[in-house]
Amino acid sequence: MEWIQWFGEHFIGMFNAGGEVFMGLVTGIVPTLVVLLTF
């Protein structure tokens, strides 16, 4: 029964990590692209 809890925690953790990476891209690369496009 403990493996279900372990799997659930790591499954959600994977999505949390993906969200952090995505937000890093949005806050880092997208503003640079907007500036380059307007230049």
N, CA, C and O atoms as CSV, one atom per row, in Angstrom:
chain,resi,resn,atom,element,x,y,z
A,1,MET,N,N,0.822,-1.206,0.000
A,1,MET,CA,C,0.000,0.000,0.000
A,1,MET,C,C,0.862,1.264,0.000
A,1,MET,O,O,0.458,2.311,-0.506
A,2,GLU,N,N,2.061,1.141,0.580
A,2,GLU,CA,C,2.938,2.306,0.607
A,2,GLU,C,C,3.427,2.683,-0.784
A,2,GLU,O,O,3.725,3.849,-1.043
A,3,TRP,N,N,3.513,1.699,-1.684
A,3,TRP,CA,C,4.009,2.001,-3.027
A,3,TRP,C,C,3.036,2.903,-3.778
A,3,TRP,O,O,3.454,3.681,-4.636
A,4,ILE,N,N,1.737,2.808,-3.466
A,4,ILE,CA,C,0.756,3.687,-4.117
A,4,ILE,C,C,1.013,5.133,-3.704
A,4,ILE,O,O,0.972,6.041,-4.534
A,5,GLN,N,N,1.276,5.338,-2.421
A,5,GLN,CA,C,1.567,6.686,-1.932
A,5,GLN,C,C,2.863,7.204,-2.551
A,5,GLN,O,O,2.933,8.359,-2.974
A,6,TRP,N,N,3.893,6.348,-2.605
A,6,TRP,CA,C,5.174,6.738,-3.194
A,6,TRP,C,C,4.988,7.122,-4.656
A,6,TRP,O,O,5.500,8.148,-5.104
A,7,PHE,N,N,4.255,6.296,-5.398
A,7,PHE,CA,C,4.022,6.561,-6.818
A,7,PHE,C,C,3.261,7.869,-7.007
A,7,PHE,O,O,3.601,8.660,-7.886
A,8,GLY,N,N,2.244,8.102,-6.197
A,8,GLY,CA,C,1.454,9.329,-6.316
A,8,GLY,C,C,2.276,10.575,-6.039
A,8,GLY,O,O,2.151,11.574,-6.747
A,9,GLU,N,N,3.114,10.520,-5.015
A,9,GLU,CA,C,3.946,11.676,-4.689
A,9,GLU,C,C,4.944,11.977,-5.808
A,9,GLU,O,O,5.154,13.138,-6.159
A,10,HIS,N,N,5.552,10.940,-6.364
A,10,HIS,CA,C,6.542,11.160,-7.415
A,10,HIS,C,C,5.877,11.534,-8.741
A,10,HIS,O,O,6.451,12.278,-9.536
A,11,PHE,N,N,4.676,11.021,-8.978
A,11,PHE,CA,C,3.952,11.370,-10.196
A,11,PHE,C,C,3.605,12.856,-10.192
A,11,PHE,O,O,3.797,13.538,-11.199
A,12,ILE,N,N,3.097,13.363,-9.074
A,12,ILE,CA,C,2.781,14.781,-8.957
A,12,ILE,C,C,4.067,15.605,-8.967
A,12,ILE,O,O,4.098,16.693,-9.543
A,13,GLY,N,N,5.121,15.101,-8.338
A,13,GLY,CA,C,6.402,15.801,-8.329
A,13,GLY,C,C,6.964,15.999,-9.719
A,13,GLY,O,O,7.600,17.015,-9.999
A,14,MET,N,N,6.733,15.026,-10.598
A,14,MET,CA,C,7.202,15.148,-11.973
A,14,MET,C,C,6.513,16.321,-12.664
A,14,MET,O,O,7.164,17.078,-13.384
A,15,PHE,N,N,5.220,16.480,-12.459
A,15,PHE,CA,C,4.503,17.589,-13.071
A,15,PHE,C,C,4.901,18.924,-12.449
A,15,PHE,O,O,4.967,19.935,-13.148
A,16,ASN,N,N,5.168,18.939,-11.141
A,16,ASN,CA,C,5.632,20.161,-10.494
A,16,ASN,C,C,6.977,20.598,-11.062
A,16,ASN,O,O,7.191,21.783,-11.319
A,17,ALA,N,N,7.873,19.651,-11.257
A,17,ALA,CA,C,9.186,19.973,-11.830
A,17,ALA,C,C,9.036,20.471,-13.264
A,17,ALA,O,O,9.713,21.416,-13.670
A,18,GLY,N,N,8.163,19.845,-14.019
A,18,GLY,CA,C,7.908,20.303,-15.394
A,18,GLY,C,C,7.347,21.712,-15.422
A,18,GLY,O,O,7.709,22.509,-16.288
A,19,GLY,N,N,6.471,22.023,-14.487
A,19,GLY,CA,C,5.920,23.371,-14.408
A,19,GLY,C,C,6.975,24.411,-14.077
A,19,GLY,O,O,6.948,25.523,-14.603
A,20,GLU,N,N,7.911,24.043,-13.195
A,20,GLU,CA,C,8.990,24.974,-12.857
A,20,GLU,C,C,9.884,25.232,-14.062
A,20,GLU,O,O,10.298,26.368,-14.294
A,21,VAL,N,N,10.183,24.194,-14.829
A,21,VAL,CA,C,11.006,24.358,-16.028
A,21,VAL,C,C,10.278,25.229,-17.042
A,21,VAL,O,O,10.882,26.113,-17.649
A,22,PHE,N,N,8.985,24.986,-17.229
A,22,PHE,CA,C,8.204,25.771,-18.176
A,22,PHE,C,C,8.162,27.245,-17.783
A,22,PHE,O,O,8.299,28.121,-18.636
A,23,MET,N,N,7.971,27.519,-16.486
A,23,MET,CA,C,7.948,28.908,-16.035
A,23,MET,C,C,9.322,29.557,-16.199
A,23,MET,O,O,9.413,30.752,-16.480
A,24,GLY,N,N,10.375,28.787,-16.029
A,24,GLY,CA,C,11.718,29.313,-16.263
A,24,GLY,C,C,11.908,29.711,-17.715
A,24,GLY,O,O,12.532,30.730,-18.010
A,25,LEU,N,N,11.369,28.906,-18.619
A,25,LEU,CA,C,11.456,29.253,-20.041
A,25,LEU,C,C,10.627,30.490,-20.354
A,25,LEU,O,O,11.067,31.359,-21.107
A,26,VAL,N,N,9.438,30.574,-19.783
A,26,VAL,CA,C,8.550,31.710,-20.057
A,26,VAL,C,C,9.163,33.008,-19.551
A,26,VAL,O,O,9.085,34.035,-20.224
A,27,THR,N,N,9.772,32.969,-18.368
A,27,THR,CA,C,10.337,34.191,-17.806
A,27,THR,C,C,11.718,34.498,-18.358
A,27,THR,O,O,12.200,35.619,-18.199
A,28,GLY,N,N,12.370,33.538,-19.003
A,28,GLY,CA,C,13.725,33.765,-19.493
A,28,GLY,C,C,13.807,33.981,-20.987
A,28,GLY,O,O,14.435,34.940,-21.435
A,29,ILE,N,N,13.195,33.124,-21.764
A,29,ILE,CA,C,13.378,33.147,-23.212
A,29,ILE,C,C,12.346,34.024,-23.914
A,29,ILE,O,O,12.688,34.749,-24.848
A,30,VAL,N,N,11.104,33.967,-23.482
A,30,VAL,CA,C,10.041,34.681,-24.182
A,30,VAL,C,C,10.280,36.201,-24.213
A,30,VAL,O,O,10.134,36.801,-25.278
A,31,PRO,N,N,10.638,36.847,-23.097
A,31,PRO,CA,C,10.916,38.291,-23.195
A,31,PRO,C,C,12.052,38.607,-24.165
A,31,PRO,O,O,12.004,39.620,-24.863
A,32,THR,N,N,13.065,37.757,-24.214
A,32,THR,CA,C,14.170,37.958,-25.155
A,32,THR,C,C,13.666,37.867,-26.586
A,32,THR,O,O,14.047,38.676,-27.432
A,33,LEU,N,N,12.817,36.896,-26.864
A,33,LEU,CA,C,12.273,36.754,-28.217
A,33,LEU,C,C,11.408,37.950,-28.599
A,33,LEU,O,O,11.446,38.399,-29.744
A,34,VAL,N,N,10.631,38.469,-27.651
A,34,VAL,CA,C,9.791,39.631,-27.943
A,34,VAL,C,C,10.658,40.832,-28.291
A,34,VAL,O,O,10.361,41.566,-29.233
A,35,VAL,N,N,11.725,41.032,-27.533
A,35,VAL,CA,C,12.621,42.158,-27.818
A,35,VAL,C,C,13.285,41.986,-29.164
A,35,VAL,O,O,13.394,42.947,-29.925
A,36,LEU,N,N,13.733,40.770,-29.478
A,36,LEU,CA,C,14.365,40.531,-30.775
A,36,LEU,C,C,13.390,40.754,-31.916
A,36,LEU,O,O,13.760,41.310,-32.950
A,37,LEU,N,N,12.155,40.327,-31.739
A,37,LEU,CA,C,11.164,40.502,-32.803
A,37,LEU,C,C,10.831,41.985,-33.019
A,37,LEU,O,O,10.627,42.418,-34.153
A,38,THR,N,N,10.779,42.749,-31.944
A,38,THR,CA,C,10.460,44.175,-32.121
A,38,THR,C,C,11.655,44.957,-32.648
A,38,THR,O,O,11.483,46.017,-33.250
A,39,PHE,N,N,12.855,44.452,-32.431
A,39,PHE,CA,C,14.062,45.104,-32.945
A,39,PHE,C,C,14.149,44.907,-34.440
A,39,PHE,O,O,15.095,45.380,-35.070
